[in-house]
Amino acid sequence: MEMPEPKEGQKEYALFQKLYGKSWNYYENLEFDPQEKITEFNYEKFIPSEILKDMNTGSNEFKNTIELLNLNMRTDYEKHCDA
């Protein structure tokens, strides 16, 4: 059973904003998720170069690790959809 969406003015709406820092309808007209997630093509933005220098970034193990990080990373929009 799906819960009804809170409406502005209700205490649930205010509670949601207090908990998540954004209003319930903040993502209402979102066409694509603007927040970037880690991939094998942009991992340098997420992992400090000091750590990367000791890693074999071409190995299958590294690529699998990046894929797992991507799957486990949640954007703000994904977290909102889960709420």
C-alpha positions as a Markdown table, in Angstrom:
| # | Residue | x | y | z |
|---|---|---|---|---|
| 1 | Met | 0.0 | 0.0 | 0.0 |
| 2 | Glu | 1.5 | 3.3 | -1.1 |
| 3 | Met | 1.3 | 6.2 | 1.3 |
| 4 | Pro | -0.2 | 9.5 | 0.1 |
| 5 | Glu | 2.1 | 12.4 | -0.7 |
| 6 | Pro | 2.2 | 15.1 | 1.9 |
| 7 | Lys | 0.8 | 18.5 | 0.9 |
| 8 | Glu | 2.2 | 21.9 | 1.8 |
| 9 | Gly | 0.9 | 23.1 | 5.1 |
| 10 | Gln | 0.7 | 19.6 | 6.6 |
| 11 | Lys | 3.0 | 18.7 | 9.5 |
| 12 | Glu | 4.4 | 15.7 | 7.5 |
| 13 | Tyr | 5.5 | 18.1 | 4.7 |
| 14 | Ala | 7.3 | 20.3 | 7.2 |
| 15 | Leu | 8.9 | 17.2 | 8.9 |
| 16 | Phe | 10.1 | 16.0 | 5.5 |
| 17 | Gln | 11.8 | 19.3 | 4.8 |
| 18 | Lys | 13.3 | 19.3 | 8.3 |
| 19 | Leu | 14.7 | 15.8 | 7.8 |
| 20 | Tyr | 16.0 | 16.1 | 4.3 |
| 21 | Gly | 16.6 | 19.8 | 3.8 |
| 22 | Lys | 14.4 | 20.0 | 0.7 |
| 23 | Ser | 10.7 | 20.3 | 0.2 |
| 24 | Trp | 8.8 | 17.2 | -0.9 |
| 25 | Asn | 8.2 | 18.5 | -4.4 |
| 26 | Tyr | 11.8 | 19.8 | -4.9 |
| 27 | Tyr | 12.4 | 17.2 | -7.7 |
| 28 | Glu | 8.9 | 17.4 | -9.2 |
| 29 | Asn | 9.9 | 18.6 | -12.7 |
| 30 | Leu | 13.3 | 16.9 | -12.8 |
| 31 | Glu | 14.1 | 15.4 | -16.2 |
| 32 | Phe | 17.5 | 13.9 | -15.3 |
| 33 | Asp | 19.5 | 13.4 | -12.2 |
| 34 | Pro | 22.1 | 16.2 | -12.2 |
| 35 | Gln | 24.3 | 14.6 | -9.5 |
| 36 | Glu | 27.2 | 12.6 | -10.8 |
| 37 | Lys | 28.0 | 9.1 | -9.6 |
| 38 | Ile | 31.4 | 7.4 | -9.8 |
| 39 | Thr | 32.2 | 5.5 | -13.0 |
| 40 | Glu | 35.3 | 4.0 | -14.6 |
| 41 | Phe | 35.5 | 7.2 | -16.6 |
| 42 | Asn | 35.4 | 9.8 | -13.8 |
| 43 | Tyr | 36.8 | 8.0 | -10.8 |
| 44 | Glu | 39.5 | 10.7 | -10.5 |
| 45 | Lys | 36.9 | 13.2 | -9.3 |
| 46 | Phe | 36.0 | 10.9 | -6.4 |
| 47 | Ile | 39.2 | 9.2 | -5.3 |
| 48 | Pro | 42.2 | 11.4 | -4.2 |
| 49 | Ser | 45.3 | 11.2 | -6.5 |
| 50 | Glu | 47.4 | 10.1 | -3.4 |
| 51 | Ile | 45.3 | 6.9 | -3.2 |
| 52 | Leu | 45.1 | 6.3 | -7.0 |
| 53 | Lys | 48.9 | 6.4 | -7.4 |
| 54 | Asp | 49.2 | 3.0 | -5.6 |
| 55 | Met | 46.3 | 1.4 | -7.5 |
| 56 | Asn | 46.2 | -0.5 | -10.8 |
| 57 | Thr | 43.4 | 1.4 | -12.4 |
| 58 | Gly | 43.4 | -0.8 | -15.4 |
| 59 | Ser | 42.7 | -4.1 | -13.6 |
| 60 | Asn | 39.4 | -5.9 | -13.6 |
| 61 | Glu | 39.4 | -5.8 | -9.8 |
| 62 | Phe | 39.6 | -2.0 | -9.8 |
| 63 | Lys | 36.8 | -1.8 | -12.4 |
| 64 | Asn | 34.6 | -4.1 | -10.4 |
| 65 | Thr | 35.2 | -2.0 | -7.3 |
| 66 | Ile | 34.2 | 1.1 | -9.1 |
| 67 | Glu | 31.1 | -0.6 | -10.3 |
| 68 | Leu | 30.2 | -1.6 | -6.8 |
| 69 | Leu | 30.8 | 1.9 | -5.6 |
| 70 | Asn | 28.5 | 3.2 | -8.3 |
| 71 | Leu | 25.7 | 0.8 | -7.3 |
| 72 | Asn | 26.0 | 1.6 | -3.7 |
| 73 | Met | 26.3 | 5.4 | -4.1 |
| 74 | Arg | 22.9 | 7.1 | -3.8 |
| 75 | Thr | 22.3 | 10.6 | -5.3 |
| 76 | Asp | 20.1 | 13.0 | -3.4 |
| 77 | Tyr | 17.3 | 12.3 | -6.0 |
| 78 | Glu | 17.6 | 8.6 | -5.5 |
| 79 | Lys | 17.4 | 9.0 | -1.7 |
| 80 | His | 14.3 | 11.2 | -2.2 |
| 81 | Cys | 12.7 | 8.5 | -4.3 |
| 82 | Asp | 13.4 | 6.0 | -1.6 |
| 83 | Ala | 11.8 | 8.2 | 1.1 |
